[in-house]
């Protein structure tokens, strides 16, 4: 391997093609012509003396050498970007492509509204957002930051708290007119409770202590957005984040149900990173904006 022949442009093509699945998709992400992407990857492989990818007309797949090189490619680009930011900070704010992921509900309700302001303040910034309720492997997919709610499963990742996710019990006026409103925690046993698929319990705070309450209902949904829609449609009670439900409570589509002896447990909102290295400016400005927006949501709900 000739280190002098490793072009960072080729490394960027390789990394983007690995995460996007094709050279054409990598070219679109980078804003270059597909032919230029192909040439840069070929030059990188020539400099390394190995084949990193198997190509077809529509997709690419990593060779064994490509799999081994992938984490080093990510490290090289991160180091180069961090170095540029230190020695030549941009007067126009953060720059580069920010890849982030979050569940659909917080993505639409919280993240999307702040993205436009973030882009206005940072003209060189671009955002690629993956909204999914499926847990994403942020290391292998090249994601810069993931927004996650609740307990974190992977202790190998780096995380910082962004704030508290306050949750409330809700139902539609139509459901409450038919079935009445529960007054105490034990009353939930007589109600249809809408929850994500596989959820058997809701967590409540009772007298300063946490209590898991078994729930049942005729509707379960694979996404939080689906739970919300079913609740608005009158299918039962649901525990929803305040930022998810507040607008519909204000419009009368939903009603907050307050129990005399308990309240839904709040959850922590986290920013999760794939590395312990210093945050790049593009990640830092987003995380700061998220923390500020969540604080505003908390004050609005108070």
C-alpha positions in Angstrom: 0.0 0.0 0.0 1.4 3.4 -1.0 0.1 5.9 1.6 0.9 8.8 -0.7 -1.6 7.5 -3.2 -4.5 7.5 -0.9 -6.8 10.2 -2.0 -9.4 11.4 0.5 -11.8 12.0 -2.4 -11.6 8.4 -3.2 -12.1 7.4 0.4 -15.2 9.5 0.5 -16.6 7.8 -2.6 -15.8 4.4 -1.0 -17.5 5.2 2.3 -20.6 6.8 0.6 -20.9 3.9 -1.8 -20.7 1.4 1.1 -23.5 3.1 3.1 -25.7 4.1 0.1 -25.3 0.8 -1.8 -24.2 2.1 -5.2 -21.7 4.4 -6.8 -24.5 6.5 -8.4 -26.1 7.1 -5.0 -22.6 8.0 -3.6 -22.2 10.5 -6.5 -25.5 12.1 -5.7 -24.7 12.4 -2.0 -21.3 14.1 -2.9 -22.7 16.2 -5.7 -20.3 14.8 -8.4 -20.8 13.0 -11.7 -21.1 9.1 -11.5 -18.1 8.8 -13.8 -16.0 10.9 -11.4 -17.1 8.7 -8.5 -16.1 5.6 -10.5 -12.7 7.0 -11.3 -12.0 8.1 -7.8 -12.8 4.7 -6.4 -10.6 3.0 -9.1 -7.7 5.3 -8.2 -8.1 4.5 -4.5 -8.0 0.8 -5.2 -5.0 1.2 -7.4 -3.2 3.2 -4.7 -4.0 0.5 -2.1 -3.3 -2.3 -4.4 -6.5 -4.2 -3.6 -10.1 -4.4 -4.8 -12.4 -2.9 -2.3 -15.7 -3.4 -4.0 -17.4 -5.7 -6.5 -19.5 -3.6 -8.9 -22.6 -4.3 -10.9 -24.6 -1.9 -12.9 -26.9 -1.1 -10.0 -25.1 -1.9 -6.8 -21.8 -2.6 -5.1 -20.7 -5.1 -2.4 -17.7 -5.0 -0.2 -14.8 -7.4 -0.7 -13.1 -8.9 2.4 -10.5 -6.1 1.9 -13.2 -3.5 1.7 -14.8 -4.7 4.9 -11.5 -4.5 6.7 -10.8 -1.0 5.3 -14.2 0.4 6.1 -13.6 1.6 9.7 -10.3 3.1 8.7 -12.0 5.0 5.9 -14.5 6.5 8.3 -11.7 7.5 10.7 -9.7 9.1 8.0 -12.6 11.3 6.8 -13.6 12.3 10.4 -10.0 13.2 11.2 -9.6 15.3 8.1 -12.9 17.1 8.7 -12.0 17.8 12.4 -8.6 19.0 11.3 -10.1 21.5 8.8 -12.5 22.8 11.4 -9.7 23.4 13.9 -7.2 25.2 11.6 -9.8 26.9 9.3 -13.1 27.4 11.1 -15.9 28.5 8.7 -17.3 32.0 9.1 -20.6 30.6 7.9 -20.9 28.0 10.6 -20.8 24.2 10.3 -20.4 22.5 6.9 -20.6 19.1 5.4 -23.1 16.3 5.2 -24.8 15.5 8.6 -26.2 12.0 8.7 -28.7 11.4 11.5 -31.4 9.0 12.4 -34.4 9.1 14.8 -37.8 7.5 15.2 -40.5 9.0 12.9 -42.5 10.7 15.6 -39.7 12.9 17.1 -38.3 13.3 13.6 -41.5 14.9 12.3 -42.6 16.8 15.4 -39.3 18.1 16.8 -36.4 17.6 14.3 -38.0 18.7 11.0 -39.1 22.1 12.3 -35.6 23.0 13.4 -33.8 21.8 10.3 -34.7 24.8 8.2 -33.4 27.2 10.8 -30.2 25.1 11.2 -29.6 25.2 7.5 -30.2 29.0 7.3 -27.5 29.5 10.0 -25.1 27.1 8.4 -25.2 27.5 4.6 -22.5 24.8 4.0 -24.5 22.2 5.9 -26.5 19.4 4.3 -28.7 16.9 6.1 -29.5 13.2 5.3 -32.1 12.0 7.8 -33.3 8.4 8.3 -36.6 8.3 10.1 -37.4 4.8 11.3 -38.7 3.0 14.4 -36.1 0.3 13.8 -32.9 0.5 15.7 -30.1 1.4 13.3 -26.5 0.3 13.5 -25.0 3.8 13.3 -21.4 2.5 13.0 -21.9 0.3 9.9 -24.3 2.8 8.2 -22.1 5.9 8.7 -24.6 7.8 10.8 -23.1 10.8 12.7 -25.7 11.0 15.4 -28.8 9.1 16.5 -31.6 10.5 18.6 -33.0 7.8 20.9 -35.6 7.7 23.6 -35.6 5.6 26.8 -33.0 3.1 28.0 -30.0 2.6 25.7 -29.3 -1.0 24.7 -25.7 -0.7 23.3 -23.2 0.3 26.0 -20.4 0.4 23.4 -21.7 3.7 21.9 -21.2 7.2 23.3 -24.3 9.1 24.5 -25.3 12.4 26.0 -28.6 13.4 27.5 -30.6 16.0 25.6 -33.5 16.3 28.0 -36.6 14.6 29.4 -39.3 13.2 27.3 -42.5 13.9 29.3 -45.4 11.5 28.4 -49.1 11.8 29.1 -52.2 9.5 28.9 -54.5 10.5 26.0 -57.7 9.5 24.3 -60.1 10.9 21.8 -63.3 12.6 22.9 -65.3 10.0 21.0 -63.6 7.1 23.0 -64.2 8.8 26.3 -67.8 9.5 25.5 -68.4 5.8 24.9 -66.3 4.3 27.6 -65.8 7.0 30.2 -62.5 8.3 31.6 -60.3 6.3 34.0 -59.8 8.0 37.3 -57.3 5.7 38.9 -54.5 3.4 37.7 -56.5 0.2 38.4 -59.2 1.6 36.1 -57.0 0.9 33.1 -57.8 -2.8 33.3 -61.3 -2.0 32.0 -60.1 0.0 29.0 -58.6 -0.6 25.5 -55.0 0.5 25.7 -53.2 1.1 22.4 -49.5 0.3 22.4 -46.6 -0.6 20.1 -46.6 -4.2 19.0 -45.1 -6.5 21.7 -45.7 -4.0 24.6 -47.4 -5.7 27.6 -46.9 -3.0 30.3 -46.9 0.7 30.7 -44.6 2.3 33.2 -46.1 4.8 35.7 -44.8 6.9 38.6 -46.9 6.1 41.7 -46.0 8.0 44.9 -42.5 8.6 43.7 -41.9 5.0 42.7 -42.0 3.3 39.4 -44.7 0.7 38.7 -45.3 -1.5 35.7 -48.9 -1.9 34.9 -50.1 -4.7 32.6 -52.3 -3.5 29.8 -54.5 -5.0 27.2 -56.4 -3.8 24.1 -57.6 -4.8 20.7 -55.2 -2.7 18.8 -51.4 -2.8 18.7 -49.3 -0.9 16.1 -45.8 -1.3 14.8 -44.9 2.4 15.1 -45.5 5.2 17.6 -47.1 7.3 14.8 -49.6 4.4 14.3 -50.4 4.4 18.0 -51.1 8.1 17.8 -53.3 7.7 14.7 -55.3 4.9 16.3 -55.7 7.0 19.5 -57.0 10.0 17.5 -59.4 7.6 15.6 -60.9 6.6 18.9 -59.5 3.0 19.3 -58.5 3.5 22.9 -56.1 5.1 25.4 -52.5 5.7 24.5 -49.4 7.0 26.3 -47.9 9.7 24.1 -45.0 12.2 24.3 -46.2 15.8 25.0 -44.5 17.1 21.8 -46.5 14.4 19.9 -49.9 15.1 21.3 -50.0 18.8 22.4 -51.2 20.2 19.1 -54.1 17.8 18.9 -55.0 18.3 22.5 -55.2 22.1 21.7 -57.4 21.4 18.7 -59.7 19.1 20.6 -58.8 15.9 18.7 -57.3 14.4 21.8 -57.9 14.8 25.5 -55.3 14.4 28.2 -56.4 11.9 30.8 -55.0 12.6 34.3 -55.2 9.9 36.9 -55.6 10.7 40.5 -52.8 8.3 41.7 -50.3 8.0 39.0 -48.7 9.6 35.9 -46.8 8.0 33.0 -43.1 7.7 33.5 -40.9 10.2 31.7 -38.1 9.0 29.5 -34.6 10.3 28.7 -33.8 11.6 25.2 -30.3 10.9 24.1 -27.9 11.9 21.3 -25.9 8.8 20.5 -22.5 8.9 18.6 -20.4 6.1 17.1 -17.1 7.5 18.4 -15.6 9.1 21.5 -13.6 11.6 19.4 -14.4 15.3 19.6 -17.7 16.2 18.1 -17.5 17.7 14.6 -19.0 21.2 14.2 -21.9 19.8 12.1 -22.8 17.4 14.9 -22.4 19.9 17.7 -24.6 22.6 16.1 -27.4 20.0 15.6 -27.1 18.6 19.1 -27.2 22.1 20.6 -30.3 23.0 18.5 -32.0 19.8 19.6 -31.3 20.5 23.3 -32.6 24.0 23.0 -35.8 22.9 21.1 -36.5 20.1 23.7 -36.1 22.6 26.5 -38.7 24.8 24.7 -41.1 21.8 24.4 -40.7 21.1 28.1 -41.5 24.7 29.1 -44.5 24.8 26.7 -45.8 21.6 28.3 -45.2 22.8 31.9 
